[in-house]
């Protein structure tokens, strides 16, 4: 059990943005405020057009129907620890460009717009604040 906890914690800490792009990604700032309206728009995109729920699950726990067998597993957006380790820019970068070495594919341009990606991010962040 202890090795699983270490493994999960280690995976949580691993950045998904390539090292040579990390500073650029960290500097990105959301054009949207986390208002209830914007979070609701993000939720609708997460559960619909963005298809995020397929891997991350409807609750954002990383346990969607397509998550089985993915290595590494999809991120758990309900983890406050995960959110504390990542800037908005890093999360946006992954939504936009995908994540090398994972099943996360680029979503911006093929599925959603930049603006929609920022709204999805607001919803993902809200999941980490729920008690």
VOLUM-954162 format. One line per 8 residues: their letters; for each residue x, y, z of N, C-alpha, C. Coordinates in nm, 3 decimals, decimal comma. Example, Ala and Ser with C-alpha at 12.3 -4.5 7.8 and 13.67 -1.06 7.14 Angstrom:
as	1,319:-0,569:0,780:1,230:-0,450:0,780:1,320:-0,330:0,780 | 1,285:-0,225:0,708:1,367:-0,106:0,714:1,290:0,003:0,787
end
This chain:
xxxxxxxx	0,083:-0,120:0,000:0,000:0,000:0,000:0,087:0,126:0,000 | 0,195:0,125:0,076:0,282:0,242:0,084:0,346:0,271:-0,052 | 0,384:0,167:-0,127:0,444:0,190:-0,258:0,343:0,251:-0,354 | 0,215:0,212:-0,343:0,111:0,272:-0,427:0,098:0,420:-0,395 | 0,095:0,455:-0,266:0,081:0,595:-0,226:0,200:0,676:-0,277 | 0,321:0,620:-0,266:0,438:0,691:-0,316:0,429:0,708:-0,466 | 0,389:0,602:-0,536:0,377:0,606:-0,680:0,275:0,710:-0,725 | 0,159:0,713:-0,659:0,055:0,809:-0,693:0,102:0,952:-0,665
xxxxxxxx	0,171:0,969:-0,553:0,222:1,102:-0,517:0,330:1,146:-0,616 | 0,416:1,055:-0,653:0,521:1,083:-0,749:0,461:1,122:-0,883 | 0,358:1,049:-0,927:0,291:1,078:-1,053:0,224:1,216:-1,047 | 0,165:1,248:-0,934:0,099:1,377:-0,915:0,197:1,492:-0,934 | 0,319:1,474:-0,885:0,418:1,581:-0,890:0,484:1,596:-1,027 | 0,471:1,495:-1,111:0,537:1,499:-1,241:0,469:1,598:-1,335 | 0,545:1,698:-1,385:0,486:1,794:-1,478:0,448:1,728:-1,610 | 0,348:1,779:-1,675:0,306:1,728:-1,806:0,353:1,820:-1,920
xxxxxxxx	0,409:1,935:-1,886:0,462:2,027:-1,987:0,611:1,996:-2,003 | 0,659:1,983:-2,127:0,803:1,957:-2,147:0,888:2,066:-2,081 | 1,002:2,027:-2,026:1,089:2,119:-1,951:1,124:2,244:-2,032 | 1,146:2,229:-2,162:1,184:2,344:-2,244:1,067:2,439:-2,274 | 0,947:2,403:-2,235:0,829:2,489:-2,256:0,767:2,534:-2,124 | 0,821:2,487:-2,011:0,759:2,509:-1,881:0,748:2,657:-1,844 | 0,854:2,734:-1,859:0,849:2,877:-1,823:0,745:2,951:-1,907 | 0,743:2,920:-2,035:0,643:2,980:-2,125:0,502:2,946:-2,078
xxxxxxxx	0,479:2,819:-2,049:0,347:2,775:-2,005:0,308:2,841:-1,873 | 0,400:2,846:-1,779:0,371:2,904:-1,648:0,335:3,052:-1,656 | 0,381:3,120:-1,761:0,354:3,263:-1,774:0,215:3,294:-1,831 | 0,146:3,194:-1,885:0,014:3,216:-1,944:-0,089:3,248:-1,835 | -0,175:3,344:-1,862:-0,277:3,387:-1,766:-0,415:3,380:-1,828 | -0,510:3,337:-1,750:-0,648:3,325:-1,797:-0,710:3,462:-1,823 | -0,783:3,475:-1,933:-0,856:3,598:-1,959:-0,990:3,603:-1,884 | -1,024:3,495:-1,814:-1,154:3,484:-1,747:-1,139:3,476:-1,596
xxxxxxxx	-1,235:3,532:-1,527:-1,244:3,522:-1,381:-1,324:3,397:-1,346 | -1,298:3,337:-1,230:-1,371:3,216:-1,190:-1,510:3,247:-1,132 | -1,594:3,310:-1,214:-1,730:3,341:-1,170:-1,816:3,216:-1,182 | -1,926:3,208:-1,109:-2,015:3,092:-1,123:-2,058:3,070:-1,268 | -2,084:3,177:-1,341:-2,126:3,166:-1,482:-2,015:3,102:-1,567 | -1,891:3,149:-1,550:-1,780:3,094:-1,629:-1,750:2,949:-1,592 | -1,759:2,917:-1,463:-1,737:2,780:-1,419:-1,846:2,689:-1,477 | -1,968:2,737:-1,481:-2,078:2,660:-1,539:-2,056:2,637:-1,689
xxxxxxxx	-2,008:2,738:-1,759:-1,976:2,722:-1,902:-1,866:2,617:-1,918 | -1,766:2,622:-1,832:-1,657:2,525:-1,837:-1,704:2,384:-1,811 | -1,797:2,370:-1,715:-1,853:2,238:-1,685:-1,927:2,182:-1,807 | -2,004:2,266:-1,872:-2,079:2,222:-1,991:-1,982:2,175:-2,100 | -1,871:2,244:-2,117:-1,771:2,204:-2,216:-1,702:2,074:-2,175 | -1,667:2,062:-2,047:-1,602:1,943:-1,991:-1,688:1,820:-2,013 | -1,819:1,835:-1,990:-1,912:1,723:-2,001:-1,969:1,705:-2,141 | -1,939:1,798:-2,232:-1,997:1,792:-2,365:-1,891:1,801:-2,474
xxxxxxxx	-1,890:1,911:-2,544:-1,805:1,934:-2,660:-1,658:1,898:-2,637 | -1,606:1,929:-2,519:-1,465:1,902:-2,491:-1,433:1,755:-2,470 | -1,533:1,677:-2,442:-1,522:1,532:-2,417:-1,424:1,495:-2,305 | -1,393:1,587:-2,216:-1,298:1,564:-2,107:-1,342:1,450:-2,016 | -1,474:1,440:-1,996:-1,531:1,340:-1,907:-1,498:1,198:-1,950 | -1,470:1,179:-2,078:-1,442:1,045:-2,130:-1,328:0,978:-2,054 | -1,223:1,053:-2,027:-1,108:1,000:-1,952:-1,109:1,045:-1,806 | -1,143:1,171:-1,784:-1,134:1,227:-1,648:-1,259:1,198:-1,565
xxxxxxxx	-1,363:1,146:-1,625:-1,485:1,113:-1,553:-1,573:1,236:-1,531 | -1,704:1,213:-1,513:-1,800:1,323:-1,493:-1,766:1,405:-1,369 | -1,708:1,340:-1,268:-1,673:1,410:-1,143:-1,530:1,463:-1,145 | -1,454:1,436:-1,252:-1,318:1,485:-1,264:-1,215:1,407:-1,185 | -1,248:1,285:-1,144:-1,158:1,205:-1,060:-1,052:1,128:-1,139 | -1,059:1,134:-1,272:-0,965:1,059:-1,354:-1,009:0,916:-1,379 | -1,136:0,888:-1,351:-1,187:0,751:-1,363:-1,298:0,741:-1,467 | -1,279:0,806:-1,580:-1,377:0,799:-1,687:-1,376:0,663:-1,755
xxxxxxxx	-1,475:0,639:-1,839:-1,487:0,509:-1,907:-1,365:0,475:-1,993 | -1,299:0,574:-2,048:-1,182:0,549:-2,133:-1,051:0,547:-2,054 | -1,057:0,565:-1,924:-0,936:0,574:-1,841:-0,870:0,440:-1,813 | -0,948:0,333:-1,817:-0,894:0,201:-1,783:-0,774:0,166:-1,871 | -0,665:0,131:-1,808:-0,546:0,090:-1,880:-0,455:0,202:-1,924 | -0,495:0,328:-1,906:-0,407:0,438:-1,946:-0,292:0,451:-1,846 | -0,171:0,467:-1,899:-0,052:0,479:-1,815:0,035:0,589:-1,872 | 0,046:0,701:-1,804:-0,010:0,728:-1,671:-0,161:0,752:-1,678
xxxxxxxx	-0,227:0,738:-1,563:-0,371:0,759:-1,561:-0,406:0,907:-1,580 | -0,529:0,935:-1,621:-0,572:1,075:-1,634:-0,563:1,148:-1,499 | -0,541:1,277:-1,504:-0,531:1,358:-1,382:-0,662:1,356:-1,305 | -0,649:1,361:-1,174:-0,763:1,371:-1,083:-0,780:1,518:-1,047 | -0,879:1,583:-1,104:-0,899:1,726:-1,082:-0,964:1,758:-0,948 | -1,001:1,657:-0,872:-1,057:1,682:-0,739:-0,948:1,693:-0,633 | -0,823:1,671:-0,671:-0,710:1,676:-0,579:-0,662:1,820:-0,559 | -0,680:1,870:-0,437:-0,631:2,005:-0,405:-0,479:2,008:-0,416
xxxxxxxx	-0,412:1,899:-0,381:-0,266:1,892:-0,390:-0,220:1,909:-0,535 | -0,290:1,846:-0,628:-0,256:1,861:-0,770:-0,265:2,007:-0,811 | -0,376:2,072:-0,777:-0,395:2,212:-0,817:-0,291:2,304:-0,754 | -0,247:2,273:-0,635:-0,146:2,356:-0,568:-0,012:2,349:-0,640 | 0,012:2,242:-0,714:0,140:2,221:-0,784:0,144:2,279:-0,924 | 0,032:2,323:-0,978:0,025:2,364:-1,118:-0,030:2,505:-1,134 | 0,031:2,580:-1,226:-0,023:2,712:-1,260:-0,135:2,695:-1,361 | -0,217:2,796:-1,374:-0,320:2,794:-1,477:-0,258:2,776:-1,615
xxxxxxxx	-0,146:2,843:-1,637:-0,079:2,835:-1,767:-0,035:2,693:-1,801 | 0,015:2,618:-1,701:0,055:2,480:-1,727:-0,065:2,395:-1,767 | -0,174:2,410:-1,696:-0,294:2,331:-1,726:-0,349:2,368:-1,863 | -0,351:2,498:-1,894:-0,397:2,542:-2,026:-0,308:2,484:-2,135 | -0,176:2,488:-2,115:-0,081:2,439:-2,214:-0,111:2,293:-2,247 | -0,139:2,212:-2,146:-0,168:2,071:-2,168:-0,299:2,052:-2,245 | -0,400:2,132:-2,212:-0,526:2,124:-2,287:-0,501:2,161:-2,433 | -0,420:2,263:-2,454:-0,396:2,313:-2,590:-0,304:2,222:-2,671
xxxxxxxx	-0,195:2,175:-2,611:-0,092:2,104:-2,685:-0,088:1,953:-2,660 | -0,164:1,905:-2,564:-0,154:1,766:-2,526:-0,040:1,745:-2,429 | -0,013:1,621:-2,398:0,090:1,589:-2,300:0,174:1,472:-2,349 | 0,297:1,500:-2,391:0,383:1,392:-2,441:0,396:1,279:-2,338 | 0,390:1,156:-2,385:0,404:1,041:-2,298:0,277:1,001:-2,225 | 0,165:1,066:-2,260:0,036:1,034:-2,201:-0,067:1,021:-2,313 | -0,189:0,986:-2,276:-0,296:0,976:-2,375:-0,362:1,112:-2,403 | -0,321:1,216:-2,330:-0,381:1,349:-2,348:-0,337:1,408:-2,481
xxxxxxxx	-0,435:1,425:-2,569:-0,410:1,480:-2,702:-0,442:1,629:-2,704 | -0,387:1,703:-2,802:-0,422:1,844:-2,814:-0,572:1,860:-2,838 | -0,635:1,946:-2,761:-0,779:1,966:-2,774:-0,812:2,098:-2,845 | -0,729:2,199:-2,825:-0,756:2,329:-2,885:-0,728:2,322:-3,035 | -0,823:2,372:-3,111:-0,810:2,372:-3,256:-0,883:2,255:-3,319 | -0,877:2,139:-3,253:-0,946:2,023:-3,310:-1,082:2,001:-3,246 | -1,096:2,039:-3,119:-1,222:2,015:-3,048:-1,280:2,143:-2,989 | -1,195:2,222:-2,923:-1,240:2,346:-2,858:-1,146:2,461:-2,894
xxxxxxxx	-1,190:2,583:-2,864:-1,110:2,703:-2,889:-1,024:2,736:-2,766 | -0,931:2,830:-2,783:-0,852:2,878:-2,669:-0,943:2,925:-2,557 | -1,042:3,005:-2,591:-1,133:3,061:-2,491:-1,207:2,950:-2,417 | -1,253:2,851:-2,491:-1,323:2,739:-2,428:-1,229:2,659:-2,337 | -1,104:2,646:-2,376:-1,006:2,574:-2,292:-0,988:2,645:-2,158 | -0,983:2,777:-2,159:-0,970:2,852:-2,033:-1,094:2,830:-1,945 | -1,211:2,822:-2,006:-1,334:2,797:-1,929:-1,333:2,656:-1,869 | -1,288:2,558:-1,946:-1,276:2,421:-1,895:-1,181:2,421:-1,775
xxxxxxxx	-1,073:2,493:-1,788:-0,975:2,502:-1,679:-1,038:2,559:-1,552 | -1,122:2,660:-1,566:-1,190:2,716:-1,448:-1,276:2,610:-1,380 | -1,343:2,528:-1,458:-1,424:2,421:-1,401:-1,334:2,317:-1,332 | -1,226:2,277:-1,398:-1,134:2,182:-1,337:-1,080:2,233:-1,205 | -1,045:2,360:-1,200:-0,995:2,421:-1,075:-1,104:2,417:-0,967 | -1,228:2,437:-1,006:-1,337:2,438:-0,906:-1,352:2,300:-0,841 | -1,320:2,194:-0,912:-1,330:2,059:-0,857:-1,231:2,036:-0,744 | -1,118:2,102:-0,750:-1,016:2,089:-0,646:-1,049:2,167:-0,520
xxx	-1,149:2,254:-0,529:-1,189:2,334:-0,411:-1,308:2,276:-0,339 | -1,372:2,177:-0,400:-1,492:2,118:-0,336:-1,450:2,036:-0,215 | -1,530:2,042:-0,111:-1,500:1,965:0,012:-1,589:1,845:0,020
end
